[in-house]
Amino acid sequence: MTTESAINTPEHNHKLYIETVGCQMNVLDSELVVGALRQDGYELTNDMFDADTVLFNTCSVREHAEHKIYSQLGRMKFSKRKRPNQVIGVIGCMAQKDQKLIFRRAPHVDMVVGTGQLAEIPRMVQEARANRERAMAVSLGRKAGSRDTVSRSFESYDPLREPEMRPSPFQAYVRIMIGCDKFCTYCVVPSTRGPEQSRAPSHILSETKVLADQGVKEIILLGQTVNSYKHTEEDKLHRLSDLLYMLHDVEGIERIKFVTSYPKDMGNDLLEAMRDLRKVAHYIHVPIQSGCDDVLKKMKRGYTVEQYREMMGRIREILPDCAVSSDFIVGHPGETEESFEKSMDVIREFRFKNSFIFKYSPRPGTKAYDLYEDEIPDKIKKRRNNEMLALQNEISEEDNTNFIGKEVEVLVEGPSKNEEKKSDNQSTAESADPNGPIQLMGRTRCDRIVVFDGNPRLTGSLTNIGVYDCTPTTLMGTIVTRAYQHGTDGMLPILQ
């Protein structure tokens, strides 16, 4: 890495603002970028107008995410009048997709950096501040060369980690693969993230051990289609199931999750590993996207509803207590009212733990954008979205009631959202005893959110909770303690 002194960088306040939109992969990318910039003495700030380095890590999956970034860039139009040494960068998926268009729409942007060039950011920030010239670093298009050539332009980026950017001090994302080769017609990911590439198991194991030494208790393995993972190392082909067995033995790691799965690649070897390994969560996020075969064909998803049903049958047989969540796109070209009702029917049939529901928006650079007219009015998309969400919430609440009166093991993640809001609204004088009970939040092995009152020191631990109530998204409970009762040979649970 080129040092600042070597480039003779002008004076700046070493304050860094980074805004991240999109998926967990983007969150991890931001953590890695911040980790690298920390080595040059940067400190994070929550005020983008107080920072001399401002980065927007972007998403192109939905139009709304792009509008949000362009709005933020618009707010910064005259920021350099007060901060002439300020550097503004757009990084990530939107940078890879839009490239020079970003400079045209926001001329005050200094640098555009794609998903495969994040390692270049520290150098590019320094050079932009020194020479005040625009710079762009992006990967090759999917048709710009051989698969190997294009893949090399989308190098995985895994430098020093940055704990402050993690979901919590006890949780960390671990990238096990990048890119995607599925080419669903509505999706920009194959072009913004490049060809599918899996990381070496030995590298993933080493990273996990480092995270465990830092106090991480839960790792979330990331991939666009994470269960498609395969890598040959020392003449042995490793799949996700093999990786789970390897990571399960890392001392200090208490729970392992993975997202997002692809229906056709859901093998029994993976399900059996989940069944047999205590640390692996009984939770799978496996999007179906539509309950209509005609729409699935237009989406080029590569499976039918019956094939998805067969997969769900195997999940229920091998992992009866496994929670499954899904994604749906409503208003995709060709989705009739009958098609939409078929999607509603599969929600009733499969009873997903939760579903992420999105209105279709045409994305330039996708096959759907070129082939299909976006003929469904937005008001119909909104109605379908609301109807599907209402049905899913009804099912989620019904299924959550099955936990009332039961005891669940929870990995405590920290204060609940309500507790954080309450803390934000309190003055320093009003702040509660830091060692007193607060409302905490954690997740069960099947990824259900649980809130309960407890000591903040429980954060990062596995705790047993007795459930007494629920909402569609949350279980409410109390800590279960154990006490000996005189005259008995065992311990009795006490709900607090």
Sequence and secondary structure as in RCSB ss.txt:
>XXXX:A:sequence
MTTESAINTPEHNHKLYIETVGCQMNVLDSELVVGALRQDGYELTNDMFDADTVLFNTCSVREHAEHKIYSQLGR
MKFSKRKRPNQVIGVIGCMAQKDQKLIFRRAPHVDMVVGTGQLAEIPRMVQEARANRERAMAVSLGRKAGSRDTV
SRSFESYDPLREPEMRPSPFQAYVRIMIGCDKFCTYCVVPSTRGPEQSRAPSHILSETKVLADQGVKEIILLGQT
VNSYKHTEEDKLHRLSDLLYMLHDVEGIERIKFVTSYPKDMGNDLLEAMRDLRKVAHYIHVPIQSGCDDVLKKMK
RGYTVEQYREMMGRIREILPDCAVSSDFIVGHPGETEESFEKSMDVIREFRFKNSFIFKYSPRPGTKAYDLYEDE
IPDKIKKRRNNEMLALQNEISEEDNTNFIGKEVEVLVEGPSKNEEKKSDNQSTAESADPNGPIQLMGRTRCDRIV
VFDGNPRLTGSLTNIGVYDCTPTTLMGTIVTRAYQHGTDGMLPILQ
>XXXX:A:secstr
   HHHHT      EEEEEE SSHHHHHHHHHHHHHHHTTT EE S GGG SEEEEEE  SSHHHHHHHHHHHHH
TTTGGGT TT EEEEEEHHHHHHTHHHHHH TT  EEE TT GGGHHHHHHHHHHH   EEE    TTSS HHHH
HHTS     S  GGGSSBTTEEEEE EE      TT  HHHHT S EE  HHHHHHHHHHHHHTT  EEEEE TT
GGG EEEETTEEEEHHHHHHHHHT TT  EEEEE   GGG  HHHHHHHHH TTB SEEE   B S HHHHHHHT
 S  HHHHHHHHHHHHHH TT EEEEEEEES TT  HHHHHHHHHHHHHH  S EEEEE    TTSHHHHH    
S HHHHHHHHHHHHHHHHHHHHHHHGGGTT EEEEEEEEE HHHHHHHHHS TTT   TTS EEEEEEETT  EE
EEEE GGGTTSEEEEEEEEE SSEEEEEEEEEEE TT SSEEEEE 
